[in-house]
Amino acid sequence: MPTPLHLDSAAYKKAQKLHKKSKKTQASENLPALREQEKTFKTNFPPPPLDDVIDLSWDSELHGNAWKGSKDSTELARIRCHNEETKAYGIRSLPGFVLLPGYLSPKAQRQLIRSTLTDHARYPNENNLDTHYQVPQDGLWVTWEAYNQTRNVDDSEEPIVSVKGVQEGTSQQGSMRELTENTPASVSNFAELQAMERVAPPPSATVQPLPISKILKKLRWSNLGYFYHWGTKSYQFDRSLTPVPLDVVDICRACVATVDWRDVWKDGADLESGEWEGNKPDWSDWPQTFVPEAGIINFYQLKDTLMAHVDKSELSSTSPLVSIS
């Protein structure tokens, strides 16, 4: 969430001017509802309305002059957990959604952050830079750490990450990213999805070699498990599977196992929520059967935000989907 601006500041007046200008463009008049909402909550001007936004960390003394939502909501429902120390909440209008605030301890968070950089954003897991650069197999973070430890000792030269050559006749992508509206995946359309042509994006002809300290900041995502093809928003099951790292597997399985799903799906909510695979709910088996098979690690700079999206590329729409922030 952007930091609020003082009404008399130059930054506020600039944001106001840009807002008025953006409303006059043709693109702003044809935004889908999801994009319109995303734009509303990401803008500096006008300040986004947060009266109906659930904020479990609401505390005026801690937040100070920062955005804060509502601490009271009739939509929020406490969910029982098998571990009494774990807090869980559900949203009444979103059956099946469970929020576990502060589930990972600060120590566990640091360990996970470090492992994502040192172990998971490297070969054989692919990341957004592999298309364009000759990324070291040891990974960018490990390479940077090695250089950082020696540069003050022997004046080592900073490693330069070279680019991949562009093959003759290869078409280049435009600078504007196209939004793909994909059909929700399911077992019934699996064959159709697998028959789709999935073209690998070509290396850019304009990127330049970069020192390790600069290219590290361009790391945006790393793929885990089954490979996700961004161009078609579908998984490539015909590619060799790189197993999801065990630390990620353990955290995801523990999240699912700690929730008392009887409290989530009580009073027939499971049957009312939609069709289940096998024609009956299987949530009672999740603690034993759930194993994550794919995932994306997103890396953010300070001003980055996650783009609004709907997860509908998974073949099973009734299996748990765990998101860690």
C-alpha positions as CSV (number, residue, x, y, z in Angstrom):
1,M,0.0,0.0,0.0
2,P,1.5,3.4,-0.9
3,T,2.4,5.8,1.8
4,P,-0.2,8.5,2.3
5,L,0.7,12.0,1.1
6,H,0.2,15.2,3.0
7,L,-2.5,17.3,1.3
8,D,-0.3,20.4,1.0
9,S,2.8,18.5,-0.3
10,A,4.2,18.8,-3.8
11,A,4.0,15.1,-4.1
12,Y,0.3,15.1,-3.4
13,K,-0.3,17.9,-6.0
14,K,1.7,15.9,-8.6
15,A,-0.3,12.8,-7.9
16,Q,-3.5,14.8,-8.2
17,K,-2.4,16.1,-11.6
18,L,-1.4,12.6,-12.9
19,H,-4.7,11.2,-11.6
20,K,-6.7,13.7,-13.6
21,K,-4.6,13.1,-16.7
22,S,-5.0,9.3,-16.4
23,K,-8.8,9.6,-16.3
24,K,-8.7,11.1,-19.8
25,T,-7.0,8.2,-21.6
26,Q,-8.9,5.6,-23.6
27,A,-7.3,2.8,-21.7
28,S,-8.7,4.0,-18.4
29,E,-12.3,3.8,-19.8
30,N,-12.0,0.2,-20.8
31,L,-10.5,-1.4,-17.7
32,P,-12.0,-4.7,-16.5
33,A,-13.6,-4.6,-13.1
34,L,-10.6,-6.4,-11.5
35,R,-8.1,-3.9,-13.0
36,E,-10.3,-0.9,-11.9
37,Q,-10.3,-2.1,-8.3
38,E,-6.5,-2.8,-8.5
39,K,-5.9,0.7,-9.8
40,T,-8.1,2.2,-7.0
41,F,-6.1,0.5,-4.2
42,K,-2.7,1.2,-5.7
43,T,-3.1,4.9,-6.4
44,N,-1.7,7.7,-4.3
45,F,-4.6,9.9,-5.4
46,P,-7.3,9.9,-4.4
47,P,-6.5,8.0,-1.2
48,P,-8.1,4.5,-1.5
49,P,-11.1,3.9,0.7
50,L,-10.3,1.3,3.3
51,D,-13.4,1.4,5.5
52,D,-14.4,-2.1,4.3
53,V,-10.9,-3.5,4.1
54,I,-10.1,-6.1,6.8
55,D,-6.9,-5.2,8.7
56,L,-6.0,-7.8,11.4
57,S,-3.0,-5.7,12.4
58,W,-5.0,-2.5,13.0
59,D,-3.4,-0.5,15.8
60,S,-3.4,3.3,15.7
61,E,-0.4,3.6,18.0
62,L,1.7,1.3,15.8
63,H,0.5,2.5,12.4
64,G,0.7,6.2,13.1
65,N,0.2,8.1,9.8
66,A,0.0,5.0,7.7
67,W,-2.9,3.3,5.8
68,K,-5.1,1.2,8.0
69,G,-8.3,-0.7,7.4
70,S,-11.1,-1.8,9.6
71,K,-10.5,-3.9,12.8
72,D,-14.2,-4.8,13.0
73,S,-16.0,-6.8,10.3
74,T,-19.1,-8.9,10.3
75,E,-17.4,-10.8,7.5
76,L,-14.7,-12.1,9.7
77,A,-15.1,-15.5,11.4
78,R,-12.6,-17.2,13.8
79,I,-11.6,-20.7,12.7
80,R,-10.5,-23.4,15.1
81,C,-7.0,-24.9,14.7
82,H,-5.5,-28.1,16.0
83,N,-2.6,-26.0,17.4
84,E,-4.1,-23.7,20.1
85,E,-1.3,-21.1,19.5
86,T,-2.3,-20.6,15.8
87,K,-4.9,-18.0,14.9
88,A,-7.0,-18.5,11.9
89,Y,-9.8,-16.5,10.3
90,G,-12.3,-17.1,7.5
91,I,-14.4,-14.7,5.4
92,R,-18.1,-15.6,5.4
93,S,-18.6,-14.5,1.8
94,L,-15.6,-16.5,0.6
95,P,-16.2,-20.1,1.8
96,G,-12.9,-22.1,1.9
97,F,-10.7,-19.0,2.4
98,V,-8.5,-19.2,5.5
99,L,-6.1,-16.6,6.7
100,L,-3.3,-17.5,9.2
101,P,-1.8,-14.2,10.4
102,G,1.7,-14.4,11.8
103,Y,1.8,-18.2,11.2
104,L,5.6,-18.2,10.7
105,S,7.8,-16.9,13.5
106,P,10.3,-14.1,12.6
107,K,13.1,-16.7,12.7
108,A,11.2,-19.0,10.4
109,Q,10.5,-16.1,8.0
110,R,14.2,-15.2,7.9
111,Q,15.2,-18.8,7.2
112,L,12.6,-19.1,4.4
113,I,13.7,-15.8,2.8
114,R,17.3,-16.9,2.9
115,S,16.6,-20.3,1.4
116,T,14.5,-18.7,-1.4
117,L,17.5,-16.6,-2.4
118,T,20.3,-19.1,-1.9
119,D,18.7,-22.4,-2.8
120,H,15.4,-21.9,-4.7
121,A,16.2,-19.1,-7.1
122,R,18.9,-21.1,-9.0
123,Y,19.3,-24.1,-11.2
124,P,17.4,-26.3,-11.8
125,N,14.6,-23.9,-10.9
126,E,14.0,-21.3,-13.7
127,N,13.6,-17.6,-13.0
128,N,12.7,-14.5,-15.1
129,L,16.3,-13.8,-15.9
130,D,17.2,-17.2,-17.4
131,T,15.6,-16.2,-20.7
132,H,18.0,-13.3,-21.3
133,Y,21.1,-13.9,-19.2
134,Q,23.7,-16.6,-18.6
135,V,22.7,-16.9,-14.9
136,P,25.4,-18.7,-12.8
137,Q,24.3,-22.2,-11.8
138,D,25.2,-21.4,-8.2
139,G,22.6,-18.6,-8.3
140,L,22.8,-14.9,-8.2
141,W,22.7,-14.5,-4.5
142,V,25.4,-17.1,-3.8
143,T,27.6,-15.4,-6.5
144,W,27.0,-12.0,-5.0
145,E,27.8,-13.2,-1.4
146,A,31.0,-14.8,-2.6
147,Y,32.1,-11.5,-4.2
148,N,30.9,-9.4,-1.3
149,Q,33.1,-11.4,1.1
150,T,36.3,-11.0,-1.0
151,R,36.0,-7.5,-2.5
152,N,37.3,-5.7,0.6
153,V,40.1,-8.2,1.0
154,D,41.8,-8.5,-2.4
155,D,40.0,-5.9,-4.5
156,S,38.3,-8.6,-6.5
157,E,36.5,-7.4,-9.7
158,E,32.8,-7.6,-9.6
159,P,31.4,-10.6,-11.6
160,I,29.6,-9.6,-14.8
161,V,26.6,-11.6,-15.9
162,S,26.6,-12.0,-19.7
163,V,23.6,-12.1,-22.0
164,K,22.3,-14.9,-24.2
165,G,22.8,-14.5,-27.9
166,V,19.8,-13.8,-30.1
167,Q,19.3,-16.4,-32.9
168,E,19.0,-15.0,-36.4
169,G,15.4,-14.7,-37.5
170,T,14.0,-14.7,-34.0
171,S,11.1,-12.3,-33.5
172,Q,11.4,-9.9,-30.6
173,Q,8.6,-9.3,-28.1
174,G,7.1,-5.8,-27.8
175,S,7.7,-3.7,-24.8
176,M,4.0,-3.8,-23.8
177,R,3.0,-7.0,-21.9
178,E,-0.2,-8.6,-23.2
179,L,-2.8,-9.7,-20.7
180,T,-3.9,-13.3,-21.3
181,E,-7.4,-14.3,-20.4
182,N,-7.1,-18.1,-19.9
183,T,-9.8,-20.7,-19.6
184,P,-9.9,-22.2,-16.1
185,A,-8.0,-25.5,-16.0
186,S,-9.7,-28.8,-15.1
187,V,-9.3,-32.5,-15.6
188,S,-12.0,-32.4,-18.3
189,N,-10.0,-30.0,-20.5
190,F,-6.5,-31.3,-19.7
191,A,-5.9,-32.8,-23.1
192,E,-6.9,-29.5,-24.8
193,L,-4.6,-27.5,-22.5
194,Q,-1.7,-29.8,-23.2
195,A,-2.2,-29.5,-26.9
196,M,-1.7,-25.7,-26.8
197,E,1.5,-24.4,-28.4
198,R,3.8,-23.0,-25.7
199,V,6.5,-20.9,-27.3
200,A,9.5,-20.1,-25.2
201,P,10.1,-16.3,-25.0
202,P,13.2,-15.3,-27.1
203,P,16.2,-13.6,-25.5
204,S,16.1,-9.8,-25.7
205,A,18.4,-8.1,-28.2
206,T,18.6,-5.0,-26.1
207,V,19.6,-6.2,-22.7
208,Q,23.2,-5.5,-21.7
209,P,25.6,-7.5,-19.5
210,L,25.3,-6.4,-15.9
211,P,27.3,-6.6,-12.7
212,I,26.0,-9.0,-10.1
213,S,24.9,-6.3,-7.7
214,K,22.7,-4.7,-10.4
215,I,21.1,-7.8,-12.0
216,L,20.2,-9.2,-8.5
217,K,17.7,-6.4,-8.2
218,K,16.0,-7.5,-11.5
219,L,15.1,-10.9,-10.0
220,R,11.3,-11.0,-10.1
221,W,10.3,-14.7,-9.8
222,S,11.5,-18.2,-9.6
223,N,9.5,-21.3,-10.6
224,L,9.1,-24.3,-8.3
225,G,7.8,-27.8,-9.3
226,Y,5.8,-28.1,-12.5
227,F,6.9,-25.3,-14.8
228,Y,4.4,-22.4,-15.3
229,H,4.2,-21.0,-18.9
230,W,3.5,-17.3,-18.5
231,G,2.5,-16.8,-22.1
232,T,-0.5,-19.2,-21.9
233,K,-1.0,-19.2,-18.1
234,S,-0.8,-22.9,-18.0
235,Y,1.4,-25.6,-16.5
236,Q,3.7,-27.7,-18.8
237,F,3.2,-31.2,-17.5
238,D,5.3,-32.6,-20.4
239,R,8.5,-31.1,-19.0
240,S,10.6,-32.9,-16.5
241,L,9.5,-32.2,-12.9
242,T,11.8,-30.5,-10.5
243,P,10.5,-31.4,-7.0
244,V,9.3,-28.5,-4.8
245,P,11.9,-27.9,-2.1
246,L,11.3,-29.8,1.1
247,D,11.2,-26.7,3.3
248,V,8.4,-25.2,1.2
249,V,6.6,-28.5,1.2
250,D,6.8,-28.8,5.0
251,I,5.5,-25.3,5.6
252,C,2.6,-25.8,3.1
253,R,1.6,-29.1,4.6
254,A,1.8,-27.8,8.1
255,C,-0.5,-24.9,7.2
256,V,-3.1,-27.2,5.8
257,A,-2.8,-29.7,8.7
258,T,-3.2,-27.1,11.4
259,V,-6.6,-25.9,10.3
260,D,-9.7,-27.7,11.7
261,W,-11.5,-28.0,8.3
262,R,-14.7,-29.1,10.1
263,D,-15.0,-25.5,11.3
264,V,-14.5,-24.2,7.8
265,W,-16.9,-26.4,6.0
266,K,-19.6,-26.7,8.7
267,D,-23.4,-26.6,8.2
268,G,-23.0,-27.9,4.6
269,A,-20.9,-25.0,3.4
270,D,-18.7,-27.4,1.5
271,L,-21.6,-28.8,-0.6
272,E,-23.0,-25.3,-1.2
273,S,-19.7,-23.9,-2.5
274,G,-19.7,-25.9,-5.7
275,E,-18.8,-29.1,-7.4
276,W,-16.0,-31.3,-5.8
277,E,-13.9,-33.8,-7.7
278,G,-15.2,-37.3,-7.1
279,N,-18.6,-35.8,-6.4
280,K,-17.9,-35.5,-2.6
281,P,-15.8,-33.2,-0.5
282,D,-12.4,-34.6,0.4
283,W,-11.2,-31.9,2.9
284,S,-11.1,-34.5,5.7
285,D,-8.2,-36.2,3.9
286,W,-6.1,-33.0,3.1
287,P,-3.8,-33.3,6.2
288,Q,-2.7,-36.7,4.8
289,T,-3.0,-36.3,1.0
290,F,-2.0,-32.7,0.3
291,V,1.4,-32.3,-1.3
292,P,2.4,-29.0,-3.2
293,E,3.5,-29.8,-6.7
294,A,4.1,-26.3,-8.1
295,G,4.7,-22.8,-7.0
296,I,6.1,-19.3,-7.8
297,I,8.4,-17.3,-5.6
298,N,7.9,-13.6,-6.1
299,F,10.7,-11.1,-5.3
300,Y,9.9,-7.5,-4.7
301,Q,11.8,-4.2,-4.6
302,L,10.5,-1.6,-2.1
303,K,8.1,0.0,-4.6
304,D,6.9,-3.2,-6.2
305,T,3.4,-4.7,-5.7
306,L,1.7,-8.0,-6.6
307,M,-0.5,-7.7,-9.6
308,A,-4.1,-8.6,-9.0
309,H,-4.9,-12.1,-10.4
310,V,-7.1,-15.1,-10.2
311,D,-5.5,-18.5,-9.7
312,K,-7.3,-20.8,-12.2
313,S,-4.5,-22.7,-13.9
314,E,-4.5,-25.6,-11.4
315,L,-6.3,-28.7,-12.6
316,S,-7.9,-29.2,-9.2
317,S,-10.0,-26.3,-8.0
318,T,-10.8,-28.0,-4.7
319,S,-7.3,-28.9,-3.5
320,P,-5.6,-26.4,-1.1
321,L,-3.6,-23.5,-2.6
322,V,-1.2,-22.0,-0.1
323,S,0.1,-18.5,-0.4
324,I,2.8,-17.2,1.9
325,S,3.5,-13.4,2.3
